[in-house]
């Protein structure tokens, strides 16, 4: 049975989603105007939809899986489940208003009786209900930064990546992070997945891991081997092979990409030599 997958058709998640699927071995559309695309080799059909609608289609069972943002899934209240975090499209959901100290805590004093403009009414309403705050939610479709200047809101609640757009609008973020979001793979059921769905999850997880890790190879004396392996424990265990030169060993292990330069410095300090780093293009763990 053909696996039907929803992919964002535009916006910040679109290009990265398509790139990840290509890395996972799935063909993608060449014409951005195409609304559907069939990959016959993998028996998959892709549907290119508004990111906000993807959770709804998957939750209704019209599609088997989709890539969207965690914020959009939770705001939709759709009957879909997060299956895998994809490690791109990171953002946070925050409150912002003019002339609010950046370290100010959210409280009833800040929000009680206020008008809160947002494109995420589900998330905001859930927060207000949870904290017994009485405030008016002003639902807008799209950019909300200008709503305060236009007199329709006192506070905004929005997804923030760098905060640059808010600063340009004269707004300051305040309070705690309401939600940390990123791109995620979703499905209607958290269990009883098909073989094709399991393959999709395995492939995408392989891409995530390949992007996060690199392979490091180095030579080290037997007397320093234990200290070196403590720095590079790998996923299960490092691979160790004796070298022709007595008392020397070759070691290979996966290391977090973000840590690799520090690890190389520390390996050199404990006596490792010939330290080489290689990108991982795909993996199954």
C-alpha positions as CSV (number, residue, x, y, z in Angstrom):
1,X,0.0,0.0,0.0
2,X,1.4,3.4,-1.0
3,X,2.6,5.5,1.9
4,X,1.1,9.0,1.7
5,X,3.3,11.8,3.2
6,X,2.6,15.5,3.7
7,X,5.4,17.9,3.1
8,X,5.3,21.7,3.7
9,X,4.7,23.5,0.4
10,X,6.3,26.8,1.4
11,X,7.7,28.6,4.4
12,X,10.8,28.0,6.5
13,X,10.2,24.3,6.8
14,X,9.7,23.6,3.1
15,X,13.2,23.5,1.6
16,X,14.8,21.8,4.6
17,X,12.1,19.1,4.7
18,X,12.6,18.3,1.0
19,X,16.4,18.2,1.5
20,X,16.1,15.8,4.4
21,X,13.8,13.5,2.4
22,X,16.3,13.5,-0.5
23,X,19.1,12.6,1.9
24,X,16.9,9.7,3.1
25,X,16.6,8.4,-0.4
26,X,13.2,9.7,-1.5
27,X,12.7,11.6,-4.7
28,X,11.1,15.0,-4.5
29,X,9.3,17.3,-6.9
30,X,11.4,19.5,-9.3
31,X,8.6,22.0,-10.0
32,X,7.5,23.9,-6.9
33,X,4.0,24.3,-8.4
34,X,3.4,20.5,-8.2
35,X,0.9,19.7,-5.4
36,X,1.7,15.9,-5.5
37,X,4.6,13.8,-6.5
38,X,5.0,10.0,-6.7
39,X,8.2,8.2,-5.9
40,X,7.5,4.8,-7.5
41,X,10.8,3.2,-6.4
42,X,9.9,3.7,-2.7
43,X,6.1,3.4,-3.3
44,X,5.5,6.8,-1.6
45,X,3.2,9.6,-2.7
46,X,4.0,13.1,-1.4
47,X,1.4,15.9,-0.9
48,X,2.7,19.5,-0.7
49,X,0.4,21.3,1.8
50,X,0.3,24.4,4.0
51,X,2.4,23.5,7.1
52,X,-0.6,24.5,9.3
53,X,-2.9,22.1,7.6
54,X,-0.6,19.0,7.7
55,X,-1.5,17.9,11.2
56,X,-5.2,18.1,10.4
57,X,-4.9,15.9,7.3
58,X,-2.8,13.4,9.2
59,X,-5.0,13.5,12.2
60,X,-8.1,12.7,10.1
61,X,-6.3,9.7,8.6
62,X,-6.4,11.2,5.1
63,X,-2.5,11.0,5.0
64,X,-0.2,8.5,6.8
65,X,2.5,10.9,7.9
66,X,3.7,14.4,7.6
67,X,6.5,16.9,8.4
68,X,5.4,20.0,10.3
69,X,6.3,22.1,13.3
70,X,5.7,21.0,16.9
71,X,4.0,24.3,17.5
72,X,1.6,23.7,14.6
73,X,0.7,20.2,15.7
74,X,-0.1,21.3,19.3
75,X,-2.0,24.4,18.1
76,X,-4.2,22.3,15.8
77,X,-5.3,19.9,18.5
78,X,-5.4,17.3,15.7
79,X,-5.4,13.6,16.5
80,X,-1.8,13.1,15.3
81,X,1.3,12.2,17.3
82,X,4.9,13.3,17.2
83,X,7.0,10.4,15.9
84,X,10.5,11.8,15.5
85,X,12.2,15.2,16.1
86,X,14.1,16.2,12.9
87,X,16.6,18.7,14.4
88,X,15.9,21.7,12.2
89,X,13.5,24.6,12.2
90,X,14.1,25.4,15.8
91,X,12.1,28.2,17.4
92,X,10.4,29.1,20.7
93,X,6.9,30.4,21.5
94,X,7.1,33.6,23.5
95,X,5.1,36.6,24.7
96,X,6.3,40.1,23.6
97,X,5.2,43.6,24.3
98,X,6.6,47.2,24.1
99,X,8.8,48.4,27.0
100,X,8.8,45.1,29.0
101,X,12.1,44.2,30.8
102,X,13.6,41.1,29.1
103,X,13.8,39.2,32.4
104,X,10.2,40.0,33.5
105,X,8.2,36.9,34.6
106,X,4.8,36.2,33.1
107,X,2.1,36.7,35.7
108,X,-1.5,37.7,36.0
109,X,-0.3,41.3,36.4
110,X,1.2,41.1,32.9
111,X,-1.6,39.4,31.1
112,X,-4.9,39.7,33.1
113,X,-7.4,41.6,31.1
114,X,-5.0,42.1,28.2
115,X,-5.7,41.6,24.5
116,X,-3.2,39.0,23.1
117,X,-2.7,38.8,19.4
118,X,-1.5,35.5,18.0
119,X,-1.7,33.1,15.0
120,X,-1.7,30.3,17.5
121,X,-4.9,30.6,19.4
122,X,-4.9,27.0,20.6
123,X,-1.5,27.3,22.3
124,X,-2.4,30.7,23.9
125,X,-5.8,29.6,25.1
126,X,-4.4,26.4,26.6
127,X,-1.7,28.5,28.5
128,X,-4.3,31.0,29.8
129,X,-6.7,28.2,30.9
130,X,-3.9,26.3,32.7
131,X,-2.8,29.5,34.6
132,X,-6.4,30.7,35.3
133,X,-5.7,34.0,33.4
134,X,-8.6,35.9,32.0
135,X,-7.5,37.6,28.7
136,X,-8.8,38.2,25.2
137,X,-7.2,36.1,22.4
138,X,-7.1,38.1,19.2
139,X,-6.7,35.6,16.4
140,X,-4.7,36.8,13.4
141,X,-3.5,34.8,10.3
142,X,0.1,35.6,9.8
143,X,2.4,38.3,11.1
144,X,1.2,39.8,14.4
145,X,4.1,42.2,15.1
146,X,2.1,45.3,14.0
147,X,-1.1,44.5,15.9
148,X,-0.1,46.5,19.0
149,X,0.8,49.6,17.0
150,X,-2.5,49.3,15.1
151,X,-4.4,49.2,18.4
152,X,-5.9,45.7,18.2
153,X,-3.8,44.1,20.9
154,X,-1.7,44.9,24.0
155,X,0.6,41.8,23.9
156,X,1.5,39.3,21.2
157,X,2.3,35.6,21.4
158,X,4.4,34.3,18.5
159,X,7.0,31.9,17.4
160,X,10.5,33.4,17.7
161,X,13.7,32.2,15.9
162,X,16.2,35.1,16.4
163,X,13.9,37.8,17.7
164,X,15.1,40.3,15.1
165,X,11.6,40.9,13.7
166,X,10.2,41.7,17.1
167,X,13.1,44.1,17.9
168,X,12.4,45.9,14.6
169,X,8.8,46.3,15.7
170,X,9.9,47.8,19.0
171,X,8.8,44.7,21.0
172,X,10.6,42.9,23.8
173,X,10.3,39.3,24.7
174,X,9.3,38.6,28.3
175,X,8.6,35.6,30.5
176,X,9.3,31.9,30.2
177,X,9.5,29.9,27.0
178,X,6.0,28.6,26.5
179,X,7.0,26.0,23.9
180,X,10.3,24.9,22.3
181,X,9.5,23.9,18.7
182,X,11.2,22.3,15.8
183,X,10.4,20.3,12.7
184,X,8.9,16.9,13.5
185,X,7.6,13.8,11.7
186,X,4.0,13.0,12.7
187,X,1.6,10.1,12.2
188,X,-2.0,9.4,13.1
189,X,-1.2,6.5,15.4
190,X,1.8,6.2,17.7
191,X,1.7,2.4,17.4
192,X,0.9,-0.3,14.8
193,X,2.9,1.4,12.1
194,X,3.3,-0.2,8.6
195,X,6.6,-1.5,7.3
196,X,6.8,1.5,4.9
197,X,6.3,3.9,7.8
198,X,9.0,2.1,9.9
199,X,11.4,2.4,7.0
200,X,10.6,6.2,6.7
201,X,11.3,6.7,10.4
202,X,14.5,4.7,10.2
203,X,15.8,6.6,7.2
204,X,15.0,10.0,8.6
205,X,16.5,9.1,12.0
206,X,19.6,8.0,10.0
207,X,19.8,11.5,8.4
208,X,19.4,13.2,11.8
209,X,22.2,11.1,13.3
210,X,24.4,11.6,10.3
211,X,24.1,15.3,10.5
212,X,24.8,15.3,14.3
213,X,27.8,13.0,14.3
214,X,31.1,12.6,12.5
215,X,33.6,9.7,12.4
216,X,36.9,10.2,14.1
217,X,39.9,8.0,13.5
218,X,43.2,8.2,15.4
219,X,46.2,6.2,16.5
220,X,47.1,5.9,20.2
221,X,49.6,4.0,22.4
222,X,48.2,1.1,24.5
223,X,49.2,2.9,27.6
224,X,47.0,5.9,26.6
225,X,44.2,3.8,25.1
226,X,41.8,3.9,28.1
227,X,42.0,7.7,28.5
228,X,41.5,8.2,24.7
229,X,38.5,5.9,24.6
230,X,36.9,7.7,27.5
231,X,36.9,10.8,25.3
232,X,35.4,8.9,22.3
233,X,33.0,6.2,23.7
234,X,31.1,6.1,20.4
235,X,27.5,4.9,20.2
236,X,28.0,1.4,21.6
237,X,31.8,1.2,21.8
238,X,34.8,2.4,19.8
239,X,36.3,0.1,17.2
240,X,39.9,-0.7,18.2
241,X,42.5,-2.4,15.9
242,X,46.1,-3.2,16.7
243,X,48.7,-1.5,14.4
244,X,51.8,-3.1,12.9
245,X,53.9,-0.9,15.2
246,X,53.9,-2.5,18.6
247,X,52.0,-0.9,21.4
248,X,50.0,1.3,19.0
249,X,46.3,1.0,18.2
250,X,43.9,2.5,15.6
251,X,40.6,3.7,17.1
252,X,37.4,4.7,15.3
253,X,34.3,6.2,16.9
254,X,31.3,8.5,16.3
255,X,31.5,11.9,18.0
256,X,29.0,14.7,18.2
257,X,29.8,17.2,15.4
258,X,29.5,20.1,17.8
259,X,32.1,18.7,20.1
260,X,34.7,17.4,17.6
261,X,37.2,20.2,17.8
262,X,37.3,20.1,21.6
263,X,37.6,16.3,21.5
264,X,40.4,16.5,18.9
265,X,42.3,18.8,21.2
266,X,41.8,16.5,24.2
267,X,42.8,13.4,22.2
268,X,46.0,15.1,21.2
269,X,46.7,16.1,24.8
270,X,46.5,12.4,26.0
271,X,48.8,11.2,23.3
272,X,46.6,10.4,20.2
273,X,48.1,11.1,16.8
274,X,47.0,11.0,13.2
275,X,43.5,12.3,14.2
276,X,41.2,12.4,11.2
277,X,37.6,13.4,10.9
278,X,35.1,12.2,8.3
279,X,31.5,13.2,7.5
280,X,28.8,10.6,7.8
281,X,26.4,10.7,4.8
282,X,24.0,8.1,6.1
283,X,23.7,5.6,8.9
284,X,21.4,3.1,10.7
285,X,21.8,2.8,14.4
